Every structure is written in structure tokens, then in C-alpha cells.
């Protein structure tokens, strides 16, 4: 991992990390967590990203931004 940042406010937790591949991970939760949670989360995310052997060749944001949010 090139760098990571964890933080939050009362009732929230966040993680932002940049991997050596340039992949950036951002996560926000609606609950406060301790350092062990982030350590486990980092390990899980790194393992999951490492296991991906094929990425989409096109930008998928237009696909998801035009999809209505659940419940709307």
C-alpha cells in the first residue's frame, strides 16, 4: 500500500487508500470503529483487489450514474 488514511467523526468511520498499482479505495461506514477494524479491512481489500485478474476497459461511471437509486 502506498498510503492510507483512516478517520471519522462521531458515528462514522472512513478509509482512503492508494495501492502501488494506482488503484484507490474509499470506504465510509455509518458506525465508529477502532484501529483493528481498519487493519482487518485493509487486509481484506488488498486481498480482494489482488484477486481481480481482469478490469473493465471502459469507464463504468456513466452506466451507474444513469441508473435510479434504490427506492426512488
mmCIF file of the N, C-alpha and C atoms, coordinates in Angstrom:
data_MODEL
# 
_entry.id   MODEL 
# 
loop_
_atom_site.group_PDB 
_atom_site.id 
_atom_site.type_symbol 
_atom_site.label_atom_id 
_atom_site.label_alt_id 
_atom_site.label_comp_id 
_atom_site.label_asym_id 
_atom_site.label_entity_id 
_atom_site.label_seq_id 
_atom_site.pdbx_PDB_ins_code 
_atom_site.Cartn_x 
_atom_site.Cartn_y 
_atom_site.Cartn_z 
_atom_site.occupancy 
_atom_site.B_iso_or_equiv 
_atom_site.pdbx_formal_charge 
_atom_site.auth_seq_id 
_atom_site.auth_comp_id 
_atom_site.auth_asym_id 
_atom_site.auth_atom_id 
_atom_site.pdbx_PDB_model_num 
ATOM 1   N N  . UNK A 1 1  ? 0.850   -1.162  0.000   1.00 0.00 ? 1  UNK A N  1 
ATOM 2   C CA . UNK A 1 1  ? 0.000   0.000   0.000   1.00 0.00 ? 1  UNK A CA 1 
ATOM 3   C C  . UNK A 1 1  ? 0.900   1.231   0.000   1.00 0.00 ? 1  UNK A C  1 
ATOM 4   N N  . UNK A 1 2  ? 0.657   2.139   -0.941  1.00 0.00 ? 2  UNK A N  1 
ATOM 5   C CA . UNK A 1 2  ? 1.453   3.363   -0.994  1.00 0.00 ? 2  UNK A CA 1 
ATOM 6   C C  . UNK A 1 2  ? 1.145   4.253   0.189   1.00 0.00 ? 2  UNK A C  1 
ATOM 7   N N  . UNK A 1 3  ? -0.150  4.472   0.434   1.00 0.00 ? 3  UNK A N  1 
ATOM 8   C CA . UNK A 1 3  ? -0.550  5.256   1.590   1.00 0.00 ? 3  UNK A CA 1 
ATOM 9   C C  . UNK A 1 3  ? -1.996  4.956   1.925   1.00 0.00 ? 3  UNK A C  1 
ATOM 10  N N  . UNK A 1 4  ? -2.362  5.253   3.147   1.00 0.00 ? 4  UNK A N  1 
ATOM 11  C CA . UNK A 1 4  ? -3.759  5.106   3.564   1.00 0.00 ? 4  UNK A CA 1 
ATOM 12  C C  . UNK A 1 4  ? -4.056  6.118   4.653   1.00 0.00 ? 4  UNK A C  1 
ATOM 13  N N  . UNK A 1 5  ? -5.316  6.432   4.771   1.00 0.00 ? 5  UNK A N  1 
ATOM 14  C CA . UNK A 1 5  ? -5.778  7.369   5.792   1.00 0.00 ? 5  UNK A CA 1 
ATOM 15  C C  . UNK A 1 5  ? -7.070  6.814   6.370   1.00 0.00 ? 5  UNK A C  1 
ATOM 16  N N  . UNK A 1 6  ? -7.160  6.817   7.671   1.00 0.00 ? 6  UNK A N  1 
ATOM 17  C CA . UNK A 1 6  ? -8.397  6.439   8.342   1.00 0.00 ? 6  UNK A CA 1 
ATOM 18  C C  . UNK A 1 6  ? -8.825  7.587   9.226   1.00 0.00 ? 6  UNK A C  1 
ATOM 19  N N  . UNK A 1 7  ? -10.103 7.695   9.436   1.00 0.00 ? 7  UNK A N  1 
ATOM 20  C CA . UNK A 1 7  ? -10.606 8.756   10.293  1.00 0.00 ? 7  UNK A CA 1 
ATOM 21  C C  . UNK A 1 7  ? -12.106 8.681   10.397  1.00 0.00 ? 7  UNK A C  1 
ATOM 22  N N  . UNK A 1 8  ? -12.676 9.726   10.876  1.00 0.00 ? 8  UNK A N  1 
ATOM 23  C CA . UNK A 1 8  ? -14.120 9.772   11.012  1.00 0.00 ? 8  UNK A CA 1 
ATOM 24  C C  . UNK A 1 8  ? -14.541 10.796  12.032  1.00 0.00 ? 8  UNK A C  1 
ATOM 25  N N  . UNK A 1 9  ? -15.828 10.857  12.193  1.00 0.00 ? 9  UNK A N  1 
ATOM 26  C CA . UNK A 1 9  ? -16.434 11.708  13.203  1.00 0.00 ? 9  UNK A CA 1 
ATOM 27  C C  . UNK A 1 9  ? -17.311 10.798  14.046  1.00 0.00 ? 9  UNK A C  1 
ATOM 28  N N  . UNK A 1 10 ? -17.910 11.325  15.067  1.00 0.00 ? 10 UNK A N  1 
ATOM 29  C CA . UNK A 1 10 ? -18.742 10.504  15.930  1.00 0.00 ? 10 UNK A CA 1 
ATOM 30  C C  . UNK A 1 10 ? -19.787 9.767   15.093  1.00 0.00 ? 10 UNK A C  1 
ATOM 31  N N  . UNK A 1 11 ? -19.786 8.441   15.196  1.00 0.00 ? 11 UNK A N  1 
ATOM 32  C CA . UNK A 1 11 ? -20.764 7.631   14.479  1.00 0.00 ? 11 UNK A CA 1 
ATOM 33  C C  . UNK A 1 11 ? -20.386 7.284   13.054  1.00 0.00 ? 11 UNK A C  1 
ATOM 34  N N  . UNK A 1 12 ? -19.180 7.663   12.608  1.00 0.00 ? 12 UNK A N  1 
ATOM 35  C CA . UNK A 1 12 ? -18.737 7.340   11.251  1.00 0.00 ? 12 UNK A CA 1 
ATOM 36  C C  . UNK A 1 12 ? -17.280 6.881   11.264  1.00 0.00 ? 12 UNK A C  1 
ATOM 37  N N  . UNK A 1 13 ? -16.909 6.139   10.250  1.00 0.00 ? 13 UNK A N  1 
ATOM 38  C CA . UNK A 1 13 ? -15.523 5.730   10.039  1.00 0.00 ? 13 UNK A CA 1 
ATOM 39  C C  . UNK A 1 13 ? -15.245 5.826   8.552   1.00 0.00 ? 13 UNK A C  1 
ATOM 40  N N  . UNK A 1 14 ? -13.992 6.109   8.204   1.00 0.00 ? 14 UNK A N  1 
ATOM 41  C CA . UNK A 1 14 ? -13.646 6.189   6.786   1.00 0.00 ? 14 UNK A CA 1 
ATOM 42  C C  . UNK A 1 14 ? -12.241 5.654   6.553   1.00 0.00 ? 14 UNK A C  1 
ATOM 43  N N  . UNK A 1 15 ? -12.031 5.168   5.344   1.00 0.00 ? 15 UNK A N  1 
ATOM 44  C CA . UNK A 1 15 ? -10.732 4.674   4.915   1.00 0.00 ? 15 UNK A CA 1 
ATOM 45  C C  . UNK A 1 15 ? -10.510 5.141   3.490   1.00 0.00 ? 15 UNK A C  1 
ATOM 46  N N  . UNK A 1 16 ? -9.357  5.707   3.229   1.00 0.00 ? 16 UNK A N  1 
ATOM 47  C CA . UNK A 1 16 ? -8.939  6.084   1.886   1.00 0.00 ? 16 UNK A CA 1 
ATOM 48  C C  . UNK A 1 16 ? -7.538  5.526   1.708   1.00 0.00 ? 16 UNK A C  1 
ATOM 49  N N  . UNK A 1 17 ? -7.319  4.767   0.638   1.00 0.00 ? 17 UNK A N  1 
ATOM 50  C CA . UNK A 1 17 ? -6.022  4.141   0.432   1.00 0.00 ? 17 UNK A CA 1 
ATOM 51  C C  . UNK A 1 17 ? -5.651  4.145   -1.043  1.00 0.00 ? 17 UNK A C  1 
ATOM 52  N N  . UNK A 1 18 ? -4.363  4.305   -1.322  1.00 0.00 ? 18 UNK A N  1 
ATOM 53  C CA . UNK A 1 18 ? -3.848  4.193   -2.686  1.00 0.00 ? 18 UNK A CA 1 
ATOM 54  C C  . UNK A 1 18 ? -2.898  3.005   -2.712  1.00 0.00 ? 18 UNK A C  1 
ATOM 55  N N  . UNK A 1 19 ? -3.162  2.077   -3.629  1.00 0.00 ? 19 UNK A N  1 
ATOM 56  C CA . UNK A 1 19 ? -2.339  0.889   -3.770  1.00 0.00 ? 19 UNK A CA 1 
ATOM 57  C C  . UNK A 1 19 ? -1.192  1.159   -4.738  1.00 0.00 ? 19 UNK A C  1 
ATOM 58  N N  . UNK A 1 20 ? -0.136  0.366   -4.692  1.00 0.00 ? 20 UNK A N  1 
ATOM 59  C CA . UNK A 1 20 ? 1.003   0.568   -5.598  1.00 0.00 ? 20 UNK A CA 1 
ATOM 60  C C  . UNK A 1 20 ? 0.610   0.530   -7.079  1.00 0.00 ? 20 UNK A C  1 
ATOM 61  N N  . UNK A 1 21 ? -0.479  -0.127  -7.406  1.00 0.00 ? 21 UNK A N  1 
ATOM 62  C CA . UNK A 1 21 ? -0.949  -0.196  -8.795  1.00 0.00 ? 21 UNK A CA 1 
ATOM 63  C C  . UNK A 1 21 ? -1.624  1.088   -9.249  1.00 0.00 ? 21 UNK A C  1 
ATOM 64  N N  . UNK A 1 22 ? -1.869  2.023   -8.309  1.00 0.00 ? 22 UNK A N  1 
ATOM 65  C CA . UNK A 1 22 ? -2.584  3.249   -8.632  1.00 0.00 ? 22 UNK A CA 1 
ATOM 66  C C  . UNK A 1 22 ? -4.060  3.157   -8.297  1.00 0.00 ? 22 UNK A C  1 
ATOM 67  N N  . UNK A 1 23 ? -4.539  1.971   -7.945  1.00 0.00 ? 23 UNK A N  1 
ATOM 68  C CA . UNK A 1 23 ? -5.932  1.763   -7.570  1.00 0.00 ? 23 UNK A CA 1 
ATOM 69  C C  . UNK A 1 23 ? -6.206  2.493   -6.262  1.00 0.00 ? 23 UNK A C  1 
ATOM 70  N N  . UNK A 1 24 ? -7.307  3.227   -6.200  1.00 0.00 ? 24 UNK A N  1 
ATOM 71  C CA . UNK A 1 24 ? -7.667  3.970   -4.998  1.00 0.00 ? 24 UNK A CA 1 
ATOM 72  C C  . UNK A 1 24 ? -8.950  3.393   -4.423  1.00 0.00 ? 24 UNK A C  1 
ATOM 73  N N  . UNK A 1 25 ? -8.957  3.152   -3.120  1.00 0.00 ? 25 UNK A N  1 
ATOM 74  C CA . UNK A 1 25 ? -10.098 2.590   -2.415  1.00 0.00 ? 25 UNK A CA 1 
ATOM 75  C C  . UNK A 1 25 ? -10.616 3.623   -1.433  1.00 0.00 ? 25 UNK A C  1 
ATOM 76  N N  . UNK A 1 26 ? -11.916 3.864   -1.446  1.00 0.00 ? 26 UNK A N  1 
ATOM 77  C CA . UNK A 1 26 ? -12.545 4.765   -0.475  1.00 0.00 ? 26 UNK A CA 1 
ATOM 78  C C  . UNK A 1 26 ? -13.721 4.037   0.151   1.00 0.00 ? 26 UNK A C  1 
ATOM 79  N N  . UNK A 1 27 ? -13.837 4.117   1.454   1.00 0.00 ? 27 UNK A N  1 
ATOM 80  C CA . UNK A 1 27 ? -14.914 3.451   2.169   1.00 0.00 ? 27 UNK A CA 1 
ATOM 81  C C  . UNK A 1 27 ? -15.385 4.349   3.302   1.00 0.00 ? 27 UNK A C  1 
ATOM 82  N N  . UNK A 1 28 ? -16.677 4.490   3.433   1.00 0.00 ? 28 UNK A N  1 
ATOM 83  C CA . UNK A 1 28 ? -17.269 5.246   4.534   1.00 0.00 ? 28 UNK A CA 1 
ATOM 84  C C  . UNK A 1 28 ? -18.336 4.369   5.176   1.00 0.00 ? 28 UNK A C  1 
ATOM 85  N N  . UNK A 1 29 ? -18.316 4.270   6.494   1.00 0.00 ? 29 UNK A N  1 
ATOM 86  C CA . UNK A 1 29 ? -19.326 3.495   7.214   1.00 0.00 ? 29 UNK A CA 1 
ATOM 87  C C  . UNK A 1 29 ? -20.102 4.425   8.141   1.00 0.00 ? 29 UNK A C  1 
ATOM 88  N N  . UNK A 1 30 ? -21.258 3.988   8.548   1.00 0.00 ? 30 UNK A N  1 
ATOM 89  C CA . UNK A 1 30 ? -22.080 4.799   9.452   1.00 0.00 ? 30 UNK A CA 1 
ATOM 90  C C  . UNK A 1 30 ? -21.973 4.310   10.891  1.00 0.00 ? 30 UNK A C  1 
ATOM 91  N N  . UNK A 1 31 ? -20.790 3.867   11.251  1.00 0.00 ? 31 UNK A N  1 
ATOM 92  C CA . UNK A 1 31 ? -20.544 3.431   12.613  1.00 0.00 ? 31 UNK A CA 1 
ATOM 93  C C  . UNK A 1 31 ? -19.087 3.706   12.975  1.00 0.00 ? 31 UNK A C  1 
ATOM 94  N N  . UNK A 1 32 ? -18.819 3.977   14.220  1.00 0.00 ? 32 UNK A N  1 
ATOM 95  C CA . UNK A 1 32 ? -17.450 4.211   14.677  1.00 0.00 ? 32 UNK A CA 1 
ATOM 96  C C  . UNK A 1 32 ? -16.755 2.872   14.886  1.00 0.00 ? 32 UNK A C  1 
ATOM 97  N N  . UNK A 1 33 ? -15.508 2.800   14.478  1.00 0.00 ? 33 UNK A N  1 
ATOM 98  C CA . UNK A 1 33 ? -14.727 1.573   14.626  1.00 0.00 ? 33 UNK A CA 1 
ATOM 99  C C  . UNK A 1 33 ? -13.350 1.894   15.174  1.00 0.00 ? 33 UNK A C  1 
ATOM 100 N N  . UNK A 1 34 ? -12.674 0.853   15.683  1.00 0.00 ? 34 UNK A N  1 
ATOM 101 C CA . UNK A 1 34 ? -11.333 1.033   16.235  1.00 0.00 ? 34 UNK A CA 1 
ATOM 102 C C  . UNK A 1 34 ? -10.270 0.670   15.198  1.00 0.00 ? 34 UNK A C  1 
ATOM 103 N N  . UNK A 1 35 ? -9.005  0.771   15.580  1.00 0.00 ? 35 UNK A N  1 
ATOM 104 C CA . UNK A 1 35 ? -7.890  0.504   14.683  1.00 0.00 ? 35 UNK A CA 1 
ATOM 105 C C  . UNK A 1 35 ? -7.857  -0.913  14.151  1.00 0.00 ? 35 UNK A C  1 
ATOM 106 N N  . UNK A 1 36 ? -8.280  -1.874  14.940  1.00 0.00 ? 36 UNK A N  1 
ATOM 107 C CA . UNK A 1 36 ? -8.278  -3.276  14.499  1.00 0.00 ? 36 UNK A CA 1 
ATOM 108 C C  . UNK A 1 36 ? -9.210  -3.460  13.300  1.00 0.00 ? 36 UNK A C  1 
ATOM 109 N N  . UNK A 1 37 ? -10.343 -2.791  13.303  1.00 0.00 ? 37 UNK A N  1 
ATOM 110 C CA . UNK A 1 37 ? -11.293 -2.859  12.191  1.00 0.00 ? 37 UNK A CA 1 
ATOM 111 C C  . UNK A 1 37 ? -10.608 -2.422  10.896  1.00 0.00 ? 37 UNK A C  1 
ATOM 112 N N  . UNK A 1 38 ? -9.867  -1.314  10.931  1.00 0.00 ? 38 UNK A N  1 
ATOM 113 C CA . UNK A 1 38 ? -9.214  -0.807  9.737   1.00 0.00 ? 38 UNK A CA 1 
ATOM 114 C C  . UNK A 1 38 ? -8.069  -1.709  9.293   1.00 0.00 ? 38 UNK A C  1 
ATOM 115 N N  . UNK A 1 39 ? -7.373  -2.289  10.230  1.00 0.00 ? 39 UNK A N  1 
ATOM 116 C CA . UNK A 1 39 ? -6.300  -3.215  9.888   1.00 0.00 ? 39 UNK A CA 1 
ATOM 117 C C  . UNK A 1 39 ? -6.877  -4.429  9.147   1.00 0.00 ? 39 UNK A C  1 
ATOM 118 N N  . UNK A 1 40 ? -7.952  -4.991  9.679   1.00 0.00 ? 40 UNK A N  1 
ATOM 119 C CA . UNK A 1 40 ? -8.612  -6.125  9.024   1.00 0.00 ? 40 UNK A CA 1 
ATOM 120 C C  . UNK A 1 40 ? -9.180  -5.722  7.669   1.00 0.00 ? 40 UNK A C  1 
ATOM 121 N N  . UNK A 1 41 ? -9.750  -4.534  7.605   1.00 0.00 ? 41 UNK A N  1 
ATOM 122 C CA . UNK A 1 41 ? -10.340 -4.054  6.361   1.00 0.00 ? 41 UNK A CA 1 
ATOM 123 C C  . UNK A 1 41 ? -9.275  -3.866  5.287   1.00 0.00 ? 41 UNK A C  1 
ATOM 124 N N  . UNK A 1 42 ? -8.152  -3.267  5.652   1.00 0.00 ? 42 UNK A N  1 
ATOM 125 C CA . UNK A 1 42 ? -7.052  -3.090  4.697   1.00 0.00 ? 42 UNK A CA 1 
ATOM 126 C C  . UNK A 1 42 ? -6.620  -4.436  4.118   1.00 0.00 ? 42 UNK A C  1 
ATOM 127 N N  . UNK A 1 43 ? -6.430  -5.415  4.994   1.00 0.00 ? 43 UNK A N  1 
ATOM 128 C CA . UNK A 1 43 ? -6.006  -6.742  4.543   1.00 0.00 ? 43 UNK A CA 1 
ATOM 129 C C  . UNK A 1 43 ? -7.023  -7.356  3.594   1.00 0.00 ? 43 UNK A C  1 
ATOM 130 N N  . UNK A 1 44 ? -8.302  -7.247  3.937   1.00 0.00 ? 44 UNK A N  1 
ATOM 131 C CA . UNK A 1 44 ? -9.357  -7.807  3.095   1.00 0.00 ? 44 UNK A CA 1 
ATOM 132 C C  . UNK A 1 44 ? -9.419  -7.114  1.740   1.00 0.00 ? 44 UNK A C  1 
ATOM 133 N N  . UNK A 1 45 ? -9.359  -5.794  1.732   1.00 0.00 ? 45 UNK A N  1 
ATOM 134 C CA . UNK A 1 45 ? -9.413  -5.044  0.481   1.00 0.00 ? 45 UNK A CA 1 
ATOM 135 C C  . UNK A 1 45 ? -8.215  -5.346  -0.411  1.00 0.00 ? 45 UNK A C  1 
ATOM 136 N N  . UNK A 1 46 ? -7.031  -5.402  0.191   1.00 0.00 ? 46 UNK A N  1 
ATOM 137 C CA . UNK A 1 46 ? -5.838  -5.715  -0.591  1.00 0.00 ? 46 UNK A CA 1 
ATOM 138 C C  . UNK A 1 46 ? -5.953  -7.093  -1.222  1.00 0.00 ? 46 UNK A C  1 
ATOM 139 N N  . UNK A 1 47 ? -6.445  -8.057  -0.462  1.00 0.00 ? 47 UNK A N  1 
ATOM 140 C CA . UNK A 1 47 ? -6.630  -9.407  -0.992  1.00 0.00 ? 47 UNK A CA 1 
ATOM 141 C C  . UNK A 1 47 ? -7.646  -9.437  -2.115  1.00 0.00 ? 47 UNK A C  1 
ATOM 142 N N  . UNK A 1 48 ? -8.748  -8.714  -1.943  1.00 0.00 ? 48 UNK A N  1 
ATOM 143 C CA . UNK A 1 48 ? -9.798  -8.698  -2.964  1.00 0.00 ? 48 UNK A CA 1 
ATOM 144 C C  . UNK A 1 48 ? -9.303  -8.054  -4.252  1.00 0.00 ? 48 UNK A C  1 
ATOM 145 N N  . UNK A 1 49 ? -8.610  -6.933  -4.148  1.00 0.00 ? 49 UNK A N  1 
ATOM 146 C CA . UNK A 1 49 ? -8.114  -6.240  -5.339  1.00 0.00 ? 49 UNK A CA 1 
ATOM 147 C C  . UNK A 1 49 ? -7.041  -7.090  -6.024  1.00 0.00 ? 49 UNK A C  1 
ATOM 148 N N  . UNK A 1 50 ? -6.198  -7.727  -5.246  1.00 0.00 ? 50 UNK A N  1 
ATOM 149 C CA . UNK A 1 50 ? -5.138  -8.561  -5.807  1.00 0.00 ? 50 UNK A CA 1 
ATOM 150 C C  . UNK A 1 50 ? -5.715  -9.737  -6.602  1.00 0.00 ? 50 UNK A C  1 
ATOM 151 N N  . UNK A 1 51 ? -6.879  -10.229 -6.185  1.00 0.00 ? 51 UNK A N  1 
ATOM 152 C CA . UNK A 1 51 ? -7.502  -11.381 -6.843  1.00 0.00 ? 51 UNK A CA 1 
ATOM 153 C C  . UNK A 1 51 ? -8.230  -11.030 -8.139  1.00 0.00 ? 51 UNK A C  1 
ATOM 154 N N  . UNK A 1 52 ? -8.398  -9.752  -8.427  1.00 0.00 ? 52 UNK A N  1 
ATOM 155 C CA . UNK A 1 52 ? -9.074  -9.355  -9.670  1.00 0.00 ? 52 UNK A CA 1 
ATOM 156 C C  . UNK A 1 52 ? -8.072  -9.484  -10.806 1.00 0.00 ? 52 UNK A C  1 
ATOM 157 N N  . UNK A 1 53 ? -8.400  -10.336 -11.774 1.00 0.00 ? 53 UNK A N  1 
ATOM 158 C CA . UNK A 1 53 ? -7.458  -10.545 -12.871 1.00 0.00 ? 53 UNK A CA 1 
ATOM 159 C C  . UNK A 1 53 ? -7.862  -9.825  -14.160 1.00 0.00 ? 53 UNK A C  1 
ATOM 160 N N  . UNK A 1 54 ? -9.063  -9.254  -14.189 1.00 0.00 ? 54 UNK A N  1 
ATOM 161 C CA . UNK A 1 54 ? -9.470  -8.519  -15.383 1.00 0.00 ? 54 UNK A CA 1 
ATOM 162 C C  . UNK A 1 54 ? -10.347 -7.332  -14.971 1.00 0.00 ? 54 UNK A C  1 
ATOM 163 N N  . UNK A 1 55 ? -9.945  -6.137  -15.394 1.00 0.00 ? 55 UNK A N  1 
ATOM 164 C CA . UNK A 1 55 ? -10.694 -4.922  -15.122 1.00 0.00 ? 55 UNK A CA 1 
ATOM 165 C C  . UNK A 1 55 ? -11.446 -4.506  -16.380 1.00 0.00 ? 55 UNK A C  1 
ATOM 166 N N  . UNK A 1 56 ? -12.569 -3.816  -16.232 1.00 0.00 ? 56 UNK A N  1 
ATOM 167 C CA . UNK A 1 56 ? -13.272 -3.302  -17.416 1.00 0.00 ? 56 UNK A CA 1 
ATOM 168 C C  . UNK A 1 56 ? -12.355 -2.361  -18.200 1.00 0.00 ? 56 UNK A C  1 
ATOM 169 N N  . UNK A 1 57 ? -12.516 -2.365  -19.505 1.00 0.00 ? 57 UNK A N  1 
ATOM 170 C CA . UNK A 1 57 ? -11.691 -1.495  -20.341 1.00 0.00 ? 57 UNK A CA 1 
ATOM 171 C C  . UNK A 1 57 ? -12.315 -0.122  -20.532 1.00 0.00 ? 57 UNK A C  1 
ATOM 172 N N  . UNK A 1 58 ? -13.603 0.038   -20.170 1.00 0.00 ? 58 UNK A N  1 
ATOM 173 C CA . UNK A 1 58 ? -14.260 1.329   -20.345 1.00 0.00 ? 58 UNK A CA 1 
ATOM 174 C C  . UNK A 1 58 ? -14.683 1.881   -18.978 1.00 0.00 ? 58 UNK A C  1 
ATOM 175 N N  . UNK A 1 59 ? -14.939 3.159   -18.960 1.00 0.00 ? 59 UNK A N  1 
ATOM 176 C CA . UNK A 1 59 ? -15.395 3.851   -17.763 1.00 0.00 ? 59 UNK A CA 1 
ATOM 177 C C  . UNK A 1 59 ? -16.833 3.426   -17.464 1.00 0.00 ? 59 UNK A C  1 
ATOM 178 N N  . UNK A 1 60 ? -17.093 2.894   -16.278 1.00 0.00 ? 60 UNK A N  1 
ATOM 179 C CA . UNK A 1 60 ? -18.428 2.423   -15.919 1.00 0.00 ? 60 UNK A CA 1 
ATOM 180 C C  . UNK A 1 60 ? -19.270 3.474   -15.198 1.00 0.00 ? 60 UNK A C  1 
ATOM 181 N N  . UNK A 1 61 ? -18.707 4.628   -14.870 1.00 0.00 ? 61 UNK A N  1 
ATOM 182 C CA . UNK A 1 61 ? -19.483 5.641   -14.163 1.00 0.00 ? 61 UNK A CA 1 
ATOM 183 C C  . UNK A 1 61 ? -20.732 6.084   -14.928 1.00 0.00 ? 61 UNK A C  1 
ATOM 184 N N  . UNK A 1 62 ? -20.674 6.275   -16.244 1.00 0.00 ? 62 UNK A N  1 
ATOM 185 C CA . UNK A 1 62 ? -21.904 6.662   -16.955 1.00 0.00 ? 62 UNK A CA 1 
ATOM 186 C C  . UNK A 1 62 ? -23.019 5.616   -16.831 1.00 0.00 ? 62 UNK A C  1 
ATOM 187 N N  . UNK A 1 63 ? -22.654 4.348   -16.732 1.00 0.00 ? 63 UNK A N  1 
ATOM 188 C CA . UNK A 1 63 ? -23.648 3.285   -16.594 1.00 0.00 ? 63 UNK A CA 1 
ATOM 189 C C  . UNK A 1 63 ? -24.387 3.422   -15.272 1.00 0.00 ? 63 UNK A C  1 
ATOM 190 N N  . UNK A 1 64 ? -23.631 3.630   -14.188 1.00 0.00 ? 64 UNK A N  1 
ATOM 191 C CA . UNK A 1 64 ? -24.229 3.682   -12.852 1.00 0.00 ? 64 UNK A CA 1 
ATOM 192 C C  . UNK A 1 64 ? -24.866 5.023   -12.553 1.00 0.00 ? 64 UNK A C  1 
ATOM 193 N N  . UNK A 1 65 ? -24.340 6.103   -13.098 1.00 0.00 ? 65 UNK A N  1 
ATOM 194 C CA . UNK A 1 65 ? -24.908 7.418   -12.786 1.00 0.00 ? 65 UNK A CA 1 
ATOM 195 C C  . UNK A 1 65 ? -26.265 7.609   -13.451 1.00 0.00 ? 65 UNK A C  1 
ATOM 196 N N  . UNK A 1 66 ? -26.564 6.840   -14.480 1.00 0.00 ? 66 UNK A N  1 
ATOM 197 C CA . UNK A 1 66 ? -27.871 6.981   -15.145 1.00 0.00 ? 66 UNK A CA 1 
ATOM 198 C C  . UNK A 1 66 ? -28.904 6.014   -14.580 1.00 0.00 ? 66 UNK A C  1 
ATOM 199 N N  . UNK A 1 67 ? -28.502 5.182   -13.631 1.00 0.00 ? 67 UNK A N  1 
ATOM 200 C CA . UNK A 1 67 ? -29.408 4.221   -13.002 1.00 0.00 ? 67 UNK A CA 1 
ATOM 201 C C  . UNK A 1 67 ? -30.037 4.855   -11.770 1.00 0.00 ? 67 UNK A C  1 
ATOM 202 N N  . UNK A 1 68 ? -31.375 4.854   -11.647 1.00 0.00 ? 68 UNK A N  1 
ATOM 203 C CA . UNK A 1 68 ? -32.005 5.435   -10.454 1.00 0.00 ? 68 UNK A CA 1 
ATOM 204 C C  . UNK A 1 68 ? -31.565 4.713   -9.180  1.00 0.00 ? 68 UNK A C  1 
ATOM 205 N N  . UNK A 1 69 ? -31.439 5.460   -8.116  1.00 0.00 ? 69 UNK A N  1 
ATOM 206 C CA . UNK A 1 69 ? -31.088 4.887   -6.829  1.00 0.00 ? 69 UNK A CA 1 
ATOM 207 C C  . UNK A 1 69 ? -32.222 3.997   -6.328  1.00 0.00 ? 69 UNK A C  1 
ATOM 208 N N  . UNK A 1 70 ? -31.882 3.002   -5.546  1.00 0.00 ? 70 UNK A N  1 
ATOM 209 C CA . UNK A 1 70 ? -32.892 2.092   -4.998  1.00 0.00 ? 70 UNK A CA 1 
ATOM 210 C C  . UNK A 1 70 ? -33.896 2.872   -4.176  1.00 0.00 ? 70 UNK A C  1 
ATOM 211 N N  . UNK A 1 71 ? -35.151 2.557   -4.345  1.00 0.00 ? 71 UNK A N  1 
ATOM 212 C CA . UNK A 1 71 ? -36.197 3.207   -3.567  1.00 0.00 ? 71 UNK A CA 1 
ATOM 213 C C  . UNK A 1 71 ? -36.679 4.516   -4.155  1.00 0.00 ? 71 UNK A C  1 
ATOM 214 N N  . UNK A 1 72 ? -36.143 4.936   -5.302  1.00 0.00 ? 72 UNK A N  1 
ATOM 215 C CA . UNK A 1 72 ? -36.553 6.205   -5.907  1.00 0.00 ? 72 UNK A CA 1 
ATOM 216 C C  . UNK A 1 72 ? -37.283 5.972   -7.208  1.00 0.00 ? 72 UNK A C  1 
# 
